[in-house]
């Protein structure tokens, strides 16, 4: 259950950072930071690292906070944020058949 809460928290924060209108005036649009904030996989990784780092200070989830675990939480966040970003759009779930 804690991992699910972590994934949903990471996805939500990644979406806000990448697409939230409230951040339009502050979100970088050029350079390396601009590239970072246009990519849910990249932003998702750093969101996961951030959430892993602040985990000892929250009551939402209690995951291990050593360096390797925080790195792995970043990879979990990156992958799940990217998948959910591609699966869910503003107009609902995107089901597209290849072809």
N, C-alpha and C positions, 0 to 999 in steps of 0.2 A: 504494500500500500504506500509506503514511504517513497519508493522509486516512482510510482505513478504520480504522486504529488510533486515530486521533483521534476518529472518530465513535463507535466502540465504547467508548472511554474516557469520552467525554462522556455517552453513554447510561447506562453503568454508574454513574457518579458522580451523574447526575441521578436515577436510580432510588433510589440509596441515600439521597440527600438528601430526596426526596419520600416514600418509602415504607419505608425501612429501620427495622425495629423498634428497633434499637440507638439510634436518635436520637429515639425517641418522647418521652422526658423533656426533650429540649433543643429540639426543633423548635417554632418559634412556631406558634400556632394562631389568633391574632387579629391584627388590624391588617394593614398592608401586607405585612409579612414573612410573616404567616400566609397571606395570599393567594398570595404568591410561592411558598411551599413546597407549595401545593396544585396548582400548575400546572406540568406537565412542560415546557411550551413556555417559560414565563418562567424557571424554574430552569435549563432547558437553555441559554438564552441566556447567563446569567451563568456557568454552568459552562464554556461555550465560551470566553468572555472570560478566565476564570481559567486554563484550560488553554493558551490562546494566550499569556497573559502569562508563564506558567512554562515555556513551551516551550524557551527557551534553556538552562534548567537541567536538562532531561531528556534521556535518550537514546532515548526511545520514538519520537518523531517530530521532524522538523526542518522546521518550517513557518516562514514569514516572521513576524517579530514587530513590524511597524510598526503604527501605530494603525488604519489602514484594514483591514489583514489580520486583526488581532485582532477588530475589529468584525464582519467577514465570517465569521470562525470562530465567533463567537457566534451568528450567524444560521444557519449550517450546523448547529451543535449544537442550536439551538432547534428547527428543522424536523425534523431526524432523530430527536431525542429524543421529540418529540411523536408522530411517525408510529410509531416503534417502541413507544412507550407504548400507543398505541391498538391496535396490531397484536398485541402479545404481552402476555398476562396470566399470573397465577399458574398457571392451569390449561392453558396452552398458547397456540397461535396462534388468534386470534379472526378467524374468517371469517364475516361477517354480510352477507347480501344485503339490499339496500335494498328498501323496499316499504311 
